[in-house]
Amino acid sequence: MAIVREPGSQPTMAAMSRIDDLTERVERLLLRHEELQRTHDLLQQQLDVTTHERDSLKARLAAARARIDALIDKLPASSPADASSTHTPDA
């Protein structure tokens, strides 16, 4: 809604009140925007740290799997008959 006034005339009290209300609302919105921006920056930092930690854990898991596979490859091959002769049933 536009404020219509004659050239050279002063705004009415109602118009000034409306402008003050809008100014206050804009200032609150700017503060809220700044708060949200700070929150966003903090969350982005947390995401970066978590992503780095995840990548590190994935690398460690891959290395552990490679070590386990290497150990499995070093195990002597056994036949099914060998496995049954060394197995002792629970009594």
Buried (B, 14 or more C-beta within 10 A) or exposed (E): EEEEEEEEEEEEEEBEEBEEEEEEEEEEEEEEEEEEEEEEEEEEEEEEEEEEEEEEEEEEEEEEEEEEEEEEEEEEEEEEEEEEEEEEEEE
